[in-house]
Amino acid sequence: MNAYMAIDQYGQTFHDLKHPRKDLMDRLGCQHADKLYIDKADGSIVSAGYVIAGLWLTVYKVTRIDKPA
């Protein structure tokens, strides 16, 4: 199963998110979330997280680093 984390605009982190939107809304005590969009260097626009309770939360997928032995 995928694991996610989020960082808000103040540097506060939220770890161990299995379902990012739902888990963040539960932790922040809110029932509404808007998508957070960012512009990429190539000019495209992508969804990178959520705006919940006045916090701009960028969501990251956490993966294990596998190095060859």
N, C-alpha and C positions, 0 to 999 in steps of 0.2 A: 504494500500500500504506500502511496505517496505521502510524504510529510512536507509541510509548508511552514514558513515563518513570515512575519510581517514587521516592517519598520515604519514608524510614523515620522512626520516632518520634524519632530523634536529628538529623534534618535531612540525613542522607547521601542523595545522589541517585544514581540508576542511569539512564543515558541509553541511547538507541538500542536499545530493546526492540522487536523485531518480534512476538514471541510472549511476552507478559509473564510468564506462569507458568513456562514452560519456560526462558526466558532467565534469569530470576531464580534458579531452582533450580540451573542450571548455574553461574552466577557465584558463588553462595553454597555450592556443593558439597553440596547436599541432594537428597533424592529424595522428599520429602513436603512438601506445602503445604496449609494450611487456608485457607478463605475468611475474609476480614476483613469484618465487617458493621458498618454505622453506622446510627444513627437520623437520619432527616430531620426537618425542622421540622414537617412535616405529620403526623408520627407513623408514617410508613412506614419500613421497614427495607430497606436495599439493600446489595449486595455492592460494596465499594469497593477491594478489593485482596486481599492474601494475608498470612498469617503464615508466615514461613519462617525457620528457624534462630533463633527468638526475636526476629525483627524484624517489626514491624508495618508493612507496606509498602502505602501508598496509591498506586494506579496512576492515571495521568492520560493522556489521549489528547492528543497534540501535533498541532496544526493550524496551518497557515499563515494569517497575517492578510492578508485580501484587502481592500484599500481601493479604492473607485472612483477613477479618474484624474481 
